[in-house]
């Protein structure tokens, strides 16, 4: 992706609230994926949803999806949403 080695990762308030409602063991797995966003080369199975808006998604264990935006100028990744895969498939249009 061509940025610095590490990026800042920021979570939307709604993502934090969702994380707190998820069982602890699963929360740990999801948070592990979120921390991998700091190193662009280690992001597992990331898929670009909308290139013009720098929006991407990661599926986690076929249960959850993280939607995030890359802010290259700020060297930051903003995690916008955390939801089940079913919810994500219904909401993709919202990000256009």
Backbone as numpy.savetxt, mean C-alpha at the origin, in Angstrom:
# Nx Ny Nz CAx CAy CAz Cx Cy Cz
12.79 1.25 -9.87 11.98 2.44 -9.87 12.83 3.69 -9.87
14.11 3.59 -9.54 15.01 4.68 -9.73 15.03 5.78 -8.67
14.63 5.51 -7.44 14.69 6.53 -6.39 15.84 6.19 -5.47
15.92 6.94 -4.36 16.92 6.65 -3.34 16.68 5.27 -2.75
17.59 4.84 -1.92 17.50 3.50 -1.36 16.28 3.33 -0.46
16.02 4.32 0.40 14.89 4.22 1.31 13.90 5.37 1.09
12.64 5.06 1.22 11.58 6.06 1.09 10.87 6.21 2.41
10.29 7.36 2.63 9.42 7.57 3.78 8.09 6.91 3.47
7.50 6.27 4.45 6.18 5.65 4.27 5.23 6.30 5.27
4.14 6.85 4.76 3.13 7.48 5.61 1.82 6.74 5.44
1.09 6.59 6.54 -0.20 5.89 6.53 -1.33 6.88 6.70
-2.35 6.74 5.87 -3.57 7.51 6.05 -4.20 7.09 7.38
-4.88 7.99 8.02 -5.52 7.70 9.31 -6.47 6.51 9.22
-7.19 6.39 8.11 -8.11 5.27 7.92 -7.39 3.93 7.88
-6.17 3.91 7.33 -5.38 2.68 7.29 -5.02 2.25 8.71
-4.64 3.20 9.53 -4.31 2.88 10.93 -5.52 2.32 11.65
-6.69 2.93 11.45 -7.92 2.43 12.08 -8.24 1.02 11.63
-8.07 0.76 10.33 -8.33 -0.58 9.81 -7.36 -1.59 10.40
-6.09 -1.22 10.48 -5.09 -2.12 11.06 -5.44 -2.51 12.49
-5.95 -1.57 13.26 -6.28 -1.85 14.65 -7.46 -2.81 14.81
-8.27 -2.95 13.78 -9.43 -3.87 13.83 -9.08 -5.28 13.36
-7.90 -5.46 12.80 -7.49 -6.76 12.25 -6.81 -7.57 13.36
-7.01 -8.89 13.37 -6.34 -9.73 14.38 -4.83 -9.51 14.39
-4.25 -9.59 15.58 -2.84 -9.22 15.79 -1.87 -9.96 14.86
-2.02 -11.27 14.69 -1.07 -12.01 13.85 -1.16 -11.58 12.39
-2.35 -11.33 11.90 -2.53 -10.87 10.53 -2.06 -9.42 10.39
-2.28 -8.63 11.41 -1.82 -7.23 11.42 -0.30 -7.18 11.27
0.37 -8.09 11.94 1.83 -8.15 11.87 2.29 -8.45 10.43
1.61 -9.37 9.77 1.95 -9.71 8.38 1.72 -8.50 7.47
0.59 -7.83 7.63 0.28 -6.66 6.81 1.29 -5.54 7.06
1.61 -5.30 8.32 2.58 -4.26 8.64 3.95 -4.58 8.05
4.29 -5.87 7.99 5.53 -6.28 7.34 5.57 -5.87 5.88
4.46 -6.02 5.19 4.38 -5.59 3.79 4.48 -4.07 3.69
3.86 -3.38 4.61 3.92 -1.91 4.59 5.36 -1.44 4.77
6.09 -2.06 5.68 7.48 -1.63 5.90 8.37 -1.93 4.69
8.02 -2.92 3.89 8.79 -3.22 2.67 8.68 -2.09 1.66
7.68 -1.24 1.80 7.53 -0.12 0.88 8.68 0.88 1.01
9.42 0.83 2.10 10.57 1.71 2.28 11.65 1.45 1.25
11.75 0.21 0.80 12.75 -0.17 -0.19 12.04 -0.59 -1.47
12.02 0.28 -2.49 11.27 -0.03 -3.71 11.62 -1.38 -4.34
12.88 -1.81 -4.22 13.28 -3.08 -4.81 12.73 -4.30 -4.09
12.22 -4.12 -2.88 11.74 -5.27 -2.11 10.22 -5.36 -2.04
9.52 -4.53 -2.81 8.06 -4.53 -2.78 7.56 -5.77 -3.52
6.86 -6.65 -2.81 6.39 -7.90 -3.44 5.14 -7.68 -4.30
5.17 -8.20 -5.48 4.02 -8.24 -6.39 3.20 -6.95 -6.44
3.89 -5.84 -6.57 3.21 -4.55 -6.69 2.70 -4.40 -8.11
1.52 -3.82 -8.25 0.93 -3.62 -9.57 0.47 -2.17 -9.70
0.84 -1.55 -10.81 0.44 -0.18 -11.06 -1.03 -0.15 -11.50
-1.85 0.60 -10.78 -3.26 0.72 -11.13 -3.48 1.85 -12.13
-2.92 3.01 -11.84 -3.10 4.19 -12.68 -1.77 4.93 -12.79
-1.03 4.71 -13.88 0.30 5.30 -14.02 0.30 6.83 -13.93
-0.70 7.49 -14.48 -0.74 8.95 -14.47 -0.82 9.51 -13.05
-1.36 8.74 -12.13 -1.50 9.19 -10.74 -0.52 8.50 -9.79
0.39 7.66 -10.35 1.36 6.92 -9.54 0.69 6.10 -8.45
-0.43 5.45 -8.78 -1.16 4.62 -7.81 -0.85 3.14 -8.04
-0.57 2.45 -6.95 -0.20 1.04 -7.00 -1.00 0.25 -5.97
-0.94 -1.08 -6.13 -1.58 -1.95 -5.13 -0.67 -3.14 -4.86
-0.86 -3.69 -3.68 -0.20 -4.94 -3.29 -1.27 -5.82 -2.67
-1.37 -7.06 -3.14 -2.25 -8.04 -2.50 -1.44 -8.73 -1.40
-2.07 -8.94 -0.28 -1.41 -9.60 0.85 -2.18 -10.87 1.19
-1.54 -11.99 0.96 -2.10 -13.28 1.33 -3.48 -13.57 0.77
-3.80 -13.05 -0.37 -5.10 -13.26 -1.03 -6.28 -12.84 -0.16
-6.02 -11.98 0.83 -7.10 -11.51 1.70 -7.23 -10.00 1.70
-6.08 -9.33 1.73 -6.09 -7.87 1.84 -5.34 -7.22 0.69
-5.64 -5.95 0.47 -4.99 -5.15 -0.55 -4.58 -3.82 0.06
-3.38 -3.39 -0.27 -2.90 -2.06 0.09 -2.89 -1.23 -1.18
-3.48 -0.05 -1.11 -3.42 0.91 -2.21 -2.49 2.03 -1.76
-1.50 2.35 -2.59 -0.57 3.39 -2.20 -0.20 4.28 -3.37
0.26 5.47 -3.05 0.65 6.46 -4.05 2.12 6.79 -3.84
2.85 6.86 -4.95 4.25 7.21 -4.92 4.38 8.71 -5.16
5.00 9.40 -4.21 5.26 10.84 -4.33 6.77 10.99 -4.54
7.20 10.89 -5.80 8.64 10.87 -6.11 9.36 12.12 -5.61
8.76 13.29 -5.81 9.42 14.54 -5.40 9.69 14.58 -3.90
8.80 14.00 -3.13 8.92 14.00 -1.67 9.64 12.75 -1.15
10.03 11.86 -2.06 10.68 10.60 -1.67 9.83 9.84 -0.66
8.51 9.81 -0.93 7.54 9.27 0.03 6.55 8.35 -0.65
6.12 7.37 0.11 5.00 6.52 -0.31 3.88 6.76 0.70
2.71 7.07 0.17 1.54 7.33 1.01 0.59 6.15 0.87
0.38 5.42 1.97 -0.55 4.29 1.96 -1.94 4.88 2.16
-2.76 4.79 1.11 -4.07 5.42 1.10 -5.17 4.54 1.67
-5.06 3.24 1.44 -6.16 2.35 1.81 -5.66 0.96 2.12
-6.35 0.30 3.02 -6.14 -1.10 3.35 -7.53 -1.72 3.42
-7.75 -2.73 2.61 -9.08 -3.34 2.55 -8.97 -4.78 2.08
-10.10 -5.50 2.15 -10.11 -6.87 1.62 -9.99 -6.79 0.10
-9.57 -7.88 -0.48 -9.43 -7.91 -1.95 -10.78 -7.67 -2.61
-11.85 -8.22 -2.04 -13.19 -8.02 -2.61 -13.56 -6.54 -2.61
-13.30 -5.85 -1.51 -13.59 -4.42 -1.43 -12.76 -3.65 -2.45
-11.51 -4.03 -2.60 -10.62 -3.32 -3.52 -11.12 -3.42 -4.96
-11.57 -4.59 -5.37 -12.04 -4.76 -6.74 -13.27 -3.89 -7.01
-14.06 -3.63 -6.00 -15.23 -2.78 -6.17 -14.87 -1.30 -6.19
-13.74 -0.93 -5.58 -13.38 0.47 -5.40 -12.37 1.03 -6.40
-11.79 0.23 -7.26 -10.70 0.71 -8.12 -11.09 1.97 -8.90
-12.31 2.06 -9.33 -12.74 3.24 -10.10 -12.61 4.52 -9.28
-12.74 4.42 -7.97 -12.69 5.59 -7.11 -11.36 6.32 -7.21
-10.30 5.63 -7.57 -8.97 6.23 -7.59 -8.63 6.93 -8.91
-9.48 6.86 -9.89 -9.18 7.46 -11.21 -9.21 8.94 -11.17
